[in-house]
């Protein structure tokens, strides 16, 4: 979990992580978590990524990068599916 307003911001399975930009990635499940320029990047075994940054005011910016191998229309979300639904 990545939480704003808490140090360290990253916990894995309920345990605080001391991930830093110089320590390298942390293995979590079948993926890895990196920290670079204040942005956490979670890379799954599929290659899909979730990038999260926490602003000084506690706001979180989140960006999902999905695999090109996903079937068109297989993702639904806040802004609808790739099919325009």
LINVENJO-V706195 format. One record per residue. N is the residue number from 1. RES is the residue in one letter. SS is DSSP state (H for helix, E for strand, L for the rest). Layout:
n: {N;N}
res: {RES;RES}
ss: {SS;SS}
//
This chain:
n: {1;2;3;4;5;6;7;8;9;10;11;12;13;14;15;16;17;18;19;20;21;22;23;24;25;26;27;28;29;30;31;32;33;34;35;36;37;38;39;40;41;42;43;44;45;46;47;48;49;50;51;52;53;54;55;56;57;58;59;60;61;62;63;64;65;66;67;68;69;70;71;72;73;74;75;76;77;78;79;80;81;82;83;84;85}
res: {X;X;X;X;X;X;X;X;X;X;X;X;X;X;X;X;X;X;X;X;X;X;X;X;X;X;X;X;X;X;X;X;X;X;X;X;X;X;X;X;X;X;X;X;X;X;X;X;X;X;X;X;X;X;X;X;X;X;X;X;X;X;X;X;X;X;X;X;X;X;X;X;X;X;X;X;X;X;X;X;X;X;X;X;X}
ss: {L;E;L;L;L;L;L;L;L;E;E;E;L;L;E;E;L;L;L;L;L;L;L;L;L;E;E;E;L;L;E;E;E;E;E;E;L;L;E;E;E;E;E;L;L;L;L;L;E;E;E;E;E;E;L;L;L;L;L;E;E;E;E;E;E;L;L;L;L;L;L;L;L;L;L;L;L;L;L;L;L;L;L;L;L}
//
